[in-house]
Amino acid sequence: MDYIAVYNKKMEGTVKPYPNFNAEQDAQVLRKAMKGLGTDEKAIIDVLAYRSNAQRQEILKMFKTAYGKDLIKDLKSELGGKFEDAVMALMMKPDEYDADECRRAISGLGTDEADLVEILCSRSNAEIVALRAAYKRRYKKDLEKDLMSDTSGHFRRLMVSMCNANRQENEPASLERAQREAKVLYEAGEGRWGTDESEFNRILCIQSHQQLALTFAEYQKLSKRTMEQVIRSEFSGNVQSGLLAIVKVAESAPAYFAEKLYKSMKGAGTSDRDLIRVVVSRCEVDMVQIKSEFQQRYKQPLAQFIKDDCSGDYKKLLLALVG
């Protein structure tokens, strides 16, 4: 695989800024949709699913200016169930949404490690910095300290490393470095008795995704095993899940999220929170590529999966977002 070509490929969202955007007009449409008896859910979808997040924030301000009311509170009072959950996710700024999802994963009984892994292991440095600031602003707490008190062992180290948002994102990929660090990873895992977890943590948390993809390709030449196979054999539990997420995102973020979407819908029941989070957080980023990966992997369009798995206005909103 030509990893340079892969990383030069432009990602594309299915939700784009509305070309003839008018915040006042949209606020009027939403007000009318919620005024009087009943709610016009179609009108709400027709506005919110076809505006960028930045445009939705403008609508929020305009609604309050025009009507002296909070659009979020009005939507909450009119909507319900999973449709309400998806609309509320859409109306939040991305950093605040990530912060809320991390807080929910940490607070309460037990920890939702899978959600922490998805967010912290897939976001860019800038996104994690913004997430930490939003977390501090909203909860008056430090995300790193909360992660340290709520996790343990090698998984705690991984979460703290990711939370520090210090990946070398702008470093050009180097074949020489890839060959050198592939050998380090081999000697830290397969090539010894036991595993030197700290070396895996260091390399997977510091290198750019492009550099990691090249390193994994060189590793496979050296070992005849993929990095995913190595991590599955050398690690277990939450730290295995976290390292696997980094590997998958480095090799192809759209493929990683396609798998997340598939797992959220396959089998008995739907993990609606996961489904909503991936659709909302990726619809402006790389949903076009995620749909392509989904079709390639599972031989069925993502839209068909949503049609078969969801219902009502919730289904209509998700279908509008994935395009």
BALOBA-1460 file (C-alpha; in Angstrom, 3 decimals):
// residues 323
<rec num="1" residu="m" x="0.000" y="0.000" z="0.000"/>
<rec num="2" residu="d" x="1.220" y="3.512" z="-0.868"/>
<rec num="3" residu="y" x="0.737" y="5.230" z="2.487"/>
<rec num="4" residu="i" x="1.830" y="8.618" z="1.168"/>
<rec num="5" residu="a" x="-0.949" y="8.496" z="-1.451"/>
<rec num="6" residu="v" x="-3.467" y="7.332" z="1.175"/>
<rec num="7" residu="y" x="-2.645" y="10.264" z="3.442"/>
<rec num="8" residu="n" x="-2.753" y="12.766" z="0.608"/>
<rec num="9" residu="k" x="-6.295" y="11.694" z="-0.228"/>
<rec num="10" residu="k" x="-8.769" y="14.414" z="0.713"/>
<rec num="11" residu="m" x="-11.451" y="13.421" z="3.206"/>
<rec num="12" residu="e" x="-14.986" y="14.615" z="2.607"/>
<rec num="13" residu="g" x="-18.064" y="14.979" z="4.772"/>
<rec num="14" residu="t" x="-21.657" y="14.398" z="3.710"/>
<rec num="15" residu="v" x="-22.813" y="17.503" z="5.615"/>
<rec num="16" residu="k" x="-21.443" y="20.734" z="4.204"/>
<rec num="17" residu="p" x="-22.141" y="24.415" z="4.934"/>
<rec num="18" residu="y" x="-25.517" y="25.349" z="3.431"/>
<rec num="19" residu="p" x="-24.766" y="27.659" z="0.483"/>
<rec num="20" residu="n" x="-27.670" y="30.093" z="0.926"/>
<rec num="21" residu="f" x="-27.557" y="30.138" z="4.704"/>
<rec num="22" residu="n" x="-29.823" y="32.571" z="6.518"/>
<rec num="23" residu="a" x="-29.856" y="32.126" z="10.301"/>
<rec num="24" residu="e" x="-32.939" y="34.325" z="10.792"/>
<rec num="25" residu="q" x="-34.927" y="32.374" z="8.208"/>
<rec num="26" residu="d" x="-33.910" y="29.049" z="9.751"/>
<rec num="27" residu="a" x="-34.841" y="30.283" z="13.228"/>
<rec num="28" residu="q" x="-38.294" y="31.222" z="11.896"/>
<rec num="29" residu="v" x="-38.758" y="27.769" z="10.345"/>
<rec num="30" residu="l" x="-37.797" y="26.056" z="13.611"/>
<rec num="31" residu="r" x="-40.069" y="28.324" z="15.659"/>
<rec num="32" residu="k" x="-43.003" y="27.561" z="13.364"/>
<rec num="33" residu="a" x="-42.213" y="23.816" z="13.518"/>
<rec num="34" residu="m" x="-42.589" y="23.847" z="17.313"/>
<rec num="35" residu="k" x="-45.392" y="26.378" z="17.746"/>
<rec num="36" residu="g" x="-48.916" y="25.278" z="18.529"/>
<rec num="37" residu="l" x="-50.225" y="21.721" z="18.692"/>
<rec num="38" residu="g" x="-47.869" y="19.031" z="17.467"/>
<rec num="39" residu="t" x="-44.359" y="19.284" z="16.101"/>
<rec num="40" residu="d" x="-43.214" y="19.384" z="12.485"/>
<rec num="41" residu="e" x="-40.279" y="16.973" z="12.775"/>
<rec num="42" residu="k" x="-39.667" y="17.030" z="9.029"/>
<rec num="43" residu="a" x="-39.081" y="20.792" z="9.094"/>
<rec num="44" residu="i" x="-36.638" y="20.371" z="11.977"/>
<rec num="45" residu="i" x="-34.711" y="17.687" z="10.052"/>
<rec num="46" residu="d" x="-34.758" y="19.763" z="6.846"/>
<rec num="47" residu="v" x="-32.970" y="22.580" z="8.667"/>
<rec num="48" residu="l" x="-30.641" y="20.915" z="11.173"/>
<rec num="49" residu="a" x="-29.433" y="17.976" z="9.049"/>
<rec num="50" residu="y" x="-28.420" y="20.241" z="6.159"/>
<rec num="51" residu="r" x="-26.462" y="22.899" z="8.057"/>
<rec num="52" residu="s" x="-22.873" y="22.715" z="9.269"/>
<rec num="53" residu="n" x="-22.190" y="22.761" z="12.995"/>
<rec num="54" residu="a" x="-20.965" y="26.367" z="12.747"/>
<rec num="55" residu="q" x="-24.229" y="27.325" z="11.039"/>
<rec num="56" residu="r" x="-26.271" y="25.559" z="13.736"/>
<rec num="57" residu="q" x="-24.450" y="27.653" z="16.358"/>
<rec num="58" residu="e" x="-25.512" y="30.789" z="14.446"/>
<rec num="59" residu="i" x="-29.114" y="29.548" z="14.426"/>
<rec num="60" residu="l" x="-28.951" y="29.057" z="18.205"/>
<rec num="61" residu="k" x="-27.884" y="32.682" z="18.720"/>
<rec num="62" residu="m" x="-30.433" y="34.033" z="16.236"/>
<rec num="63" residu="f" x="-33.292" y="32.054" z="17.800"/>
<rec num="64" residu="k" x="-32.556" y="33.577" z="21.214"/>
<rec num="65" residu="t" x="-32.203" y="37.055" z="19.695"/>
<rec num="66" residu="a" x="-35.427" y="36.786" z="17.701"/>
<rec num="67" residu="y" x="-37.659" y="35.074" z="20.271"/>
<rec num="68" residu="g" x="-35.960" y="35.512" z="23.648"/>
<rec num="69" residu="k" x="-36.050" y="31.738" z="24.083"/>
<rec num="70" residu="d" x="-33.485" y="28.953" z="24.221"/>
<rec num="71" residu="l" x="-33.700" y="26.766" z="21.123"/>
<rec num="72" residu="i" x="-32.191" y="23.783" z="22.959"/>
<rec num="73" residu="k" x="-34.872" y="23.934" z="25.677"/>
<rec num="74" residu="d" x="-37.625" y="24.279" z="23.078"/>
<rec num="75" residu="l" x="-36.326" y="21.289" z="21.115"/>
<rec num="76" residu="k" x="-36.060" y="19.204" z="24.295"/>
<rec num="77" residu="s" x="-39.633" y="20.030" z="25.261"/>
<rec num="78" residu="e" x="-40.944" y="19.074" z="21.809"/>
<rec num="79" residu="l" x="-38.880" y="15.990" z="20.967"/>
<rec num="80" residu="g" x="-38.246" y="12.684" z="22.677"/>
<rec num="81" residu="g" x="-36.340" y="9.417" z="22.630"/>
<rec num="82" residu="k" x="-33.479" y="8.696" z="20.261"/>
<rec num="83" residu="f" x="-34.547" y="11.450" z="17.866"/>
<rec num="84" residu="e" x="-34.087" y="13.990" z="20.668"/>
<rec num="85" residu="d" x="-30.693" y="12.467" z="21.574"/>
<rec num="86" residu="a" x="-29.467" y="12.802" z="17.989"/>
<rec num="87" residu="v" x="-30.742" y="16.380" z="17.651"/>
<rec num="88" residu="m" x="-29.100" y="17.383" z="20.949"/>
<rec num="89" residu="a" x="-25.792" y="15.895" z="19.750"/>
<rec num="90" residu="l" x="-26.081" y="17.861" z="16.492"/>
<rec num="91" residu="m" x="-26.652" y="21.132" z="18.322"/>
<rec num="92" residu="m" x="-23.494" y="20.898" z="20.443"/>
<rec num="93" residu="k" x="-20.094" y="22.188" z="19.396"/>
<rec num="94" residu="p" x="-17.792" y="19.226" z="18.604"/>
<rec num="95" residu="d" x="-15.429" y="19.882" z="21.534"/>
<rec num="96" residu="e" x="-18.331" y="20.180" z="23.990"/>
<rec num="97" residu="y" x="-19.954" y="17.030" z="22.648"/>
<rec num="98" residu="d" x="-16.690" y="15.093" z="23.050"/>
<rec num="99" residu="a" x="-16.275" y="16.537" z="26.553"/>
<rec num="100" residu="d" x="-19.788" y="15.460" z="27.534"/>
<rec num="101" residu="e" x="-19.248" y="11.973" z="26.133"/>
<rec num="102" residu="c" x="-15.964" y="11.634" z="28.067"/>
<rec num="103" residu="r" x="-17.625" y="12.869" z="31.245"/>
<rec num="104" residu="r" x="-20.472" y="10.396" z="30.841"/>
<rec num="105" residu="a" x="-17.944" y="7.594" z="30.240"/>
<rec num="106" residu="i" x="-16.053" y="8.472" z="33.435"/>
<rec num="107" residu="s" x="-18.799" y="9.465" z="35.873"/>
<rec num="108" residu="g" x="-21.275" y="7.127" z="37.524"/>
<rec num="109" residu="l" x="-20.837" y="3.465" z="38.307"/>
<rec num="110" residu="g" x="-18.033" y="1.895" z="36.298"/>
<rec num="111" residu="t" x="-16.196" y="3.379" z="33.364"/>
<rec num="112" residu="d" x="-17.143" y="3.163" z="29.691"/>
<rec num="113" residu="e" x="-13.617" y="2.518" z="28.454"/>
<rec num="114" residu="a" x="-14.730" y="1.819" z="24.876"/>
<rec num="115" residu="d" x="-16.069" y="5.354" z="24.451"/>
<rec num="116" residu="l" x="-12.924" y="6.890" z="25.953"/>
<rec num="117" residu="v" x="-10.840" y="4.832" z="23.532"/>
<rec num="118" residu="e" x="-12.893" y="5.884" z="20.496"/>
<rec num="119" residu="i" x="-12.686" y="9.593" z="21.317"/>
<rec num="120" residu="l" x="-9.145" y="9.952" z="22.653"/>
<rec num="121" residu="c" x="-7.507" y="7.545" z="20.197"/>
<rec num="122" residu="s" x="-9.113" y="9.010" z="17.068"/>
<rec num="123" residu="r" x="-9.028" y="12.780" z="17.575"/>
<rec num="124" residu="s" x="-6.276" y="15.139" z="16.417"/>
<rec num="125" residu="n" x="-4.055" y="17.072" z="18.818"/>
<rec num="126" residu="a" x="-6.100" y="20.240" z="18.255"/>
<rec num="127" residu="e" x="-9.365" y="18.382" z="18.872"/>
<rec num="128" residu="i" x="-8.070" y="16.902" z="22.143"/>
<rec num="129" residu="v" x="-6.790" y="20.299" z="23.331"/>
<rec num="130" residu="a" x="-10.244" y="21.779" z="22.593"/>
<rec num="131" residu="l" x="-11.932" y="18.822" z="24.302"/>
<rec num="132" residu="r" x="-9.843" y="19.283" z="27.456"/>
<rec num="133" residu="a" x="-10.653" y="22.988" z="27.566"/>
<rec num="134" residu="a" x="-14.375" y="22.280" z="27.104"/>
<rec num="135" residu="y" x="-14.240" y="19.619" z="29.836"/>
<rec num="136" residu="k" x="-12.630" y="22.107" z="32.236"/>
<rec num="137" residu="r" x="-15.129" y="24.814" z="31.303"/>
<rec num="138" residu="r" x="-18.204" y="22.615" z="31.649"/>
<rec num="139" residu="y" x="-17.279" y="20.499" z="34.670"/>
<rec num="140" residu="k" x="-14.634" y="22.556" z="36.508"/>
<rec num="141" residu="k" x="-12.453" y="19.447" z="36.459"/>
<rec num="142" residu="d" x="-9.249" y="18.356" z="34.738"/>
<rec num="143" residu="l" x="-9.773" y="15.529" z="32.249"/>
<rec num="144" residu="e" x="-6.316" y="14.033" z="32.823"/>
<rec num="145" residu="k" x="-6.846" y="13.890" z="36.597"/>
<rec num="146" residu="d" x="-10.265" y="12.311" z="36.137"/>
<rec num="147" residu="l" x="-8.804" y="9.727" z="33.758"/>
<rec num="148" residu="m" x="-6.037" y="8.915" z="36.239"/>
<rec num="149" residu="s" x="-8.492" y="8.418" z="39.089"/>
<rec num="150" residu="d" x="-10.869" y="6.321" z="36.992"/>
<rec num="151" residu="t" x="-8.468" y="4.011" z="35.108"/>
<rec num="152" residu="s" x="-5.464" y="1.907" z="36.064"/>
<rec num="153" residu="g" x="-2.332" y="0.145" z="34.867"/>
<rec num="154" residu="h" x="-1.181" y="0.308" z="31.267"/>
<rec num="155" residu="f" x="-4.584" y="1.532" z="30.129"/>
<rec num="156" residu="r" x="-4.230" y="4.557" z="32.409"/>
<rec num="157" residu="r" x="-0.827" y="5.331" z="30.878"/>
<rec num="158" residu="l" x="-2.291" y="5.093" z="27.390"/>
<rec num="159" residu="m" x="-5.195" y="7.420" z="28.234"/>
<rec num="160" residu="v" x="-2.872" y="9.967" z="29.855"/>
<rec num="161" residu="s" x="-0.559" y="9.846" z="26.820"/>
<rec num="162" residu="m" x="-3.460" y="10.434" z="24.422"/>
<rec num="163" residu="c" x="-4.919" y="13.162" z="26.629"/>
<rec num="164" residu="n" x="-1.647" y="15.106" z="26.368"/>
<rec num="165" residu="a" x="-2.259" y="15.675" z="22.648"/>
<rec num="166" residu="n" x="1.401" y="15.621" z="21.666"/>
<rec num="167" residu="r" x="1.438" y="13.347" z="18.620"/>
<rec num="168" residu="q" x="4.047" y="14.430" z="16.036"/>
<rec num="169" residu="e" x="1.357" y="15.149" z="13.461"/>
<rec num="170" residu="n" x="3.392" y="17.353" z="11.137"/>
<rec num="171" residu="e" x="6.531" y="15.223" z="10.947"/>
<rec num="172" residu="p" x="7.044" y="13.802" z="7.423"/>
<rec num="173" residu="a" x="6.988" y="10.009" z="7.264"/>
<rec num="174" residu="s" x="10.461" y="8.466" z="7.256"/>
<rec num="175" residu="l" x="11.185" y="4.982" z="5.934"/>
<rec num="176" residu="e" x="14.385" y="4.839" z="7.979"/>
<rec num="177" residu="r" x="12.521" y="5.635" z="11.191"/>
<rec num="178" residu="a" x="9.787" y="3.139" z="10.281"/>
<rec num="179" residu="q" x="12.357" y="0.348" z="9.859"/>
<rec num="180" residu="r" x="14.121" y="1.289" z="13.096"/>
<rec num="181" residu="e" x="10.970" y="1.451" z="15.199"/>
<rec num="182" residu="a" x="9.478" y="-1.677" z="13.622"/>
<rec num="183" residu="k" x="12.550" y="-3.480" z="14.990"/>
<rec num="184" residu="v" x="12.038" y="-1.836" z="18.425"/>
<rec num="185" residu="l" x="8.413" y="-3.026" z="18.465"/>
<rec num="186" residu="y" x="9.481" y="-6.533" z="17.469"/>
<rec num="187" residu="e" x="12.053" y="-6.683" z="20.254"/>
<rec num="188" residu="a" x="9.513" y="-5.297" z="22.734"/>
<rec num="189" residu="g" x="6.943" y="-7.967" z="21.898"/>
<rec num="190" residu="e" x="7.393" y="-11.044" z="19.742"/>
<rec num="191" residu="g" x="11.168" y="-11.044" z="20.057"/>
<rec num="192" residu="r" x="11.274" y="-11.470" z="23.840"/>
<rec num="193" residu="w" x="9.677" y="-13.287" z="26.746"/>
<rec num="194" residu="g" x="6.936" y="-11.008" z="28.037"/>
<rec num="195" residu="t" x="6.074" y="-7.591" z="26.631"/>
<rec num="196" residu="d" x="7.712" y="-4.204" z="27.075"/>
<rec num="197" residu="e" x="4.460" y="-2.245" z="27.108"/>
<rec num="198" residu="s" x="6.188" y="1.112" z="27.504"/>
<rec num="199" residu="e" x="7.812" y="0.880" z="24.052"/>
<rec num="200" residu="f" x="4.459" y="0.176" z="22.393"/>
<rec num="201" residu="n" x="2.937" y="3.088" z="24.302"/>
<rec num="202" residu="r" x="5.779" y="5.430" z="23.315"/>
<rec num="203" residu="i" x="5.769" y="4.657" z="19.608"/>
<rec num="204" residu="l" x="2.005" y="4.427" z="19.125"/>
<rec num="205" residu="c" x="1.319" y="7.635" z="21.066"/>
<rec num="206" residu="i" x="4.104" y="9.829" z="19.641"/>
<rec num="207" residu="q" x="4.397" y="8.994" z="15.929"/>
<rec num="208" residu="s" x="2.128" y="10.631" z="13.368"/>
<rec num="209" residu="h" x="-0.546" y="8.356" z="11.915"/>
<rec num="210" residu="q" x="1.241" y="8.426" z="8.563"/>
<rec num="211" residu="q" x="4.507" y="7.395" z="10.207"/>
<rec num="212" residu="l" x="2.738" y="4.657" z="12.167"/>
<rec num="213" residu="a" x="1.148" y="3.222" z="9.025"/>
<rec num="214" residu="l" x="4.601" y="3.027" z="7.439"/>
<rec num="215" residu="t" x="6.075" y="1.500" z="10.611"/>
<rec num="216" residu="f" x="3.348" y="-1.173" z="10.667"/>
<rec num="217" residu="a" x="4.010" y="-2.007" z="7.017"/>
<rec num="218" residu="e" x="7.722" y="-2.410" z="7.783"/>
<rec num="219" residu="y" x="6.870" y="-4.506" z="10.832"/>
<rec num="220" residu="q" x="4.885" y="-6.916" z="8.684"/>
<rec num="221" residu="k" x="7.880" y="-7.345" z="6.351"/>
<rec num="222" residu="l" x="10.046" y="-8.111" z="9.382"/>
<rec num="223" residu="s" x="7.667" y="-10.393" z="11.263"/>
<rec num="224" residu="k" x="5.135" y="-11.656" z="8.674"/>
<rec num="225" residu="r" x="2.417" y="-10.609" z="11.141"/>
<rec num="226" residu="t" x="0.256" y="-7.501" z="11.124"/>
<rec num="227" residu="m" x="0.446" y="-5.046" z="14.003"/>
<rec num="228" residu="e" x="-3.168" y="-5.863" z="14.824"/>
<rec num="229" residu="q" x="-2.268" y="-9.562" z="15.205"/>
<rec num="230" residu="v" x="0.716" y="-8.680" z="17.415"/>
<rec num="231" residu="i" x="-1.308" y="-6.450" z="19.743"/>
<rec num="232" residu="r" x="-4.024" y="-9.081" z="20.060"/>
<rec num="233" residu="s" x="-1.424" y="-11.657" z="21.115"/>
<rec num="234" residu="e" x="0.692" y="-9.391" z="23.360"/>
<rec num="235" residu="f" x="-2.028" y="-7.376" z="25.151"/>
<rec num="236" residu="s" x="-5.464" y="-7.921" z="26.637"/>
<rec num="237" residu="g" x="-8.398" y="-5.960" z="28.024"/>
<rec num="238" residu="n" x="-8.773" y="-2.208" z="27.703"/>
<rec num="239" residu="v" x="-5.162" y="-1.463" z="26.778"/>
<rec num="240" residu="q" x="-5.477" y="-3.910" z="23.880"/>
<rec num="241" residu="s" x="-8.633" y="-2.091" z="22.730"/>
<rec num="242" residu="g" x="-6.887" y="1.280" z="22.958"/>
<rec num="243" residu="l" x="-3.781" y="0.198" z="21.040"/>
<rec num="244" residu="l" x="-5.913" y="-1.517" z="18.387"/>
<rec num="245" residu="a" x="-7.895" y="1.707" z="17.930"/>
<rec num="246" residu="i" x="-4.662" y="3.653" z="17.329"/>
<rec num="247" residu="v" x="-3.492" y="1.045" z="14.805"/>
<rec num="248" residu="k" x="-6.790" y="1.072" z="12.931"/>
<rec num="249" residu="v" x="-7.064" y="4.866" z="12.875"/>
<rec num="250" residu="a" x="-3.465" y="5.154" z="11.666"/>
<rec num="251" residu="e" x="-4.068" y="2.700" z="8.834"/>
<rec num="252" residu="s" x="-7.501" y="4.096" z="7.890"/>
<rec num="253" residu="a" x="-9.733" y="6.282" z="10.055"/>
<rec num="254" residu="p" x="-12.730" y="5.760" z="7.704"/>
<rec num="255" residu="a" x="-12.330" y="1.971" z="7.993"/>
<rec num="256" residu="y" x="-12.153" y="2.279" z="11.803"/>
<rec num="257" residu="f" x="-15.384" y="4.279" z="11.957"/>
<rec num="258" residu="a" x="-17.104" y="2.017" z="9.412"/>
<rec num="259" residu="e" x="-16.406" y="-0.878" z="11.787"/>
<rec num="260" residu="k" x="-17.724" y="1.146" z="14.744"/>
<rec num="261" residu="l" x="-20.947" y="1.846" z="12.847"/>
<rec num="262" residu="y" x="-21.340" y="-1.798" z="11.860"/>
<rec num="263" residu="k" x="-20.845" y="-3.009" z="15.438"/>
<rec num="264" residu="s" x="-23.313" y="-0.418" z="16.746"/>
<rec num="265" residu="m" x="-26.075" y="-1.927" z="14.577"/>
<rec num="266" residu="k" x="-25.319" y="-5.613" z="14.098"/>
<rec num="267" residu="g" x="-26.810" y="-8.338" z="16.260"/>
<rec num="268" residu="a" x="-29.569" y="-7.968" z="18.834"/>
<rec num="269" residu="g" x="-30.320" y="-4.372" z="19.733"/>
<rec num="270" residu="t" x="-28.619" y="-1.191" z="18.623"/>
<rec num="271" residu="s" x="-26.009" y="0.810" z="20.498"/>
<rec num="272" residu="d" x="-27.707" y="4.081" z="19.642"/>
<rec num="273" residu="r" x="-25.299" y="6.258" z="21.601"/>
<rec num="274" residu="d" x="-22.362" y="4.882" z="19.572"/>
<rec num="275" residu="l" x="-24.315" y="5.188" z="16.322"/>
<rec num="276" residu="i" x="-25.260" y="8.808" z="17.033"/>
<rec num="277" residu="r" x="-21.754" y="9.769" z="18.168"/>
<rec num="278" residu="v" x="-20.020" y="8.398" z="15.071"/>
<rec num="279" residu="v" x="-22.566" y="9.819" z="12.610"/>
<rec num="280" residu="v" x="-22.633" y="13.264" z="14.254"/>
<rec num="281" residu="s" x="-18.878" y="13.530" z="14.824"/>
<rec num="282" residu="r" x="-17.872" y="12.312" z="11.326"/>
<rec num="283" residu="c" x="-20.622" y="13.682" z="9.050"/>
<rec num="284" residu="e" x="-18.597" y="16.848" z="8.326"/>
<rec num="285" residu="v" x="-15.205" y="15.114" z="8.343"/>
<rec num="286" residu="d" x="-14.979" y="11.867" z="6.365"/>
<rec num="287" residu="m" x="-18.436" y="10.288" z="6.081"/>
<rec num="288" residu="v" x="-18.085" y="9.943" z="2.287"/>
<rec num="289" residu="q" x="-15.032" y="7.694" z="2.807"/>
<rec num="290" residu="i" x="-16.673" y="5.887" z="5.763"/>
<rec num="291" residu="k" x="-19.647" y="4.976" z="3.548"/>
<rec num="292" residu="s" x="-17.283" y="3.655" z="0.879"/>
<rec num="293" residu="e" x="-15.390" y="1.529" z="3.439"/>
<rec num="294" residu="f" x="-18.672" y="0.271" z="4.891"/>
<rec num="295" residu="q" x="-19.937" y="-0.859" z="1.487"/>
<rec num="296" residu="q" x="-16.609" y="-2.522" z="0.688"/>
<rec num="297" residu="r" x="-16.380" y="-4.378" z="3.996"/>
<rec num="298" residu="y" x="-19.987" y="-5.380" z="4.624"/>
<rec num="299" residu="k" x="-21.346" y="-5.595" z="1.040"/>
<rec num="300" residu="q" x="-24.290" y="-3.366" z="1.905"/>
<rec num="301" residu="p" x="-24.764" y="0.418" z="1.927"/>
<rec num="302" residu="l" x="-24.609" y="2.128" z="5.315"/>
<rec num="303" residu="a" x="-27.979" y="3.740" z="4.547"/>
<rec num="304" residu="q" x="-29.564" y="0.290" z="4.167"/>
<rec num="305" residu="f" x="-28.231" y="-0.783" z="7.567"/>
<rec num="306" residu="i" x="-29.760" y="2.345" z="9.130"/>
<rec num="307" residu="k" x="-33.082" y="1.740" z="7.353"/>
<rec num="308" residu="d" x="-33.202" y="-1.834" z="8.646"/>
<rec num="309" residu="d" x="-32.094" y="-0.965" z="12.176"/>
<rec num="310" residu="c" x="-33.714" y="2.367" z="13.035"/>
<rec num="311" residu="s" x="-37.204" y="3.812" z="12.751"/>
<rec num="312" residu="g" x="-39.272" y="6.984" z="12.617"/>
<rec num="313" residu="d" x="-37.823" y="10.469" z="12.679"/>
<rec num="314" residu="y" x="-34.604" y="9.139" z="14.229"/>
<rec num="315" residu="k" x="-34.008" y="7.047" z="11.093"/>
<rec num="316" residu="k" x="-34.871" y="9.975" z="8.810"/>
<rec num="317" residu="l" x="-32.399" y="12.258" z="10.585"/>
<rec num="318" residu="l" x="-29.538" y="9.729" z="10.435"/>
<rec num="319" residu="l" x="-30.217" y="9.030" z="6.750"/>
<rec num="320" residu="a" x="-30.135" y="12.766" z="6.005"/>
<rec num="321" residu="l" x="-26.785" y="13.078" z="7.815"/>
<rec num="322" residu="v" x="-25.073" y="10.164" z="6.065"/>
<rec num="323" residu="g" x="-26.376" y="11.319" z="2.683"/>
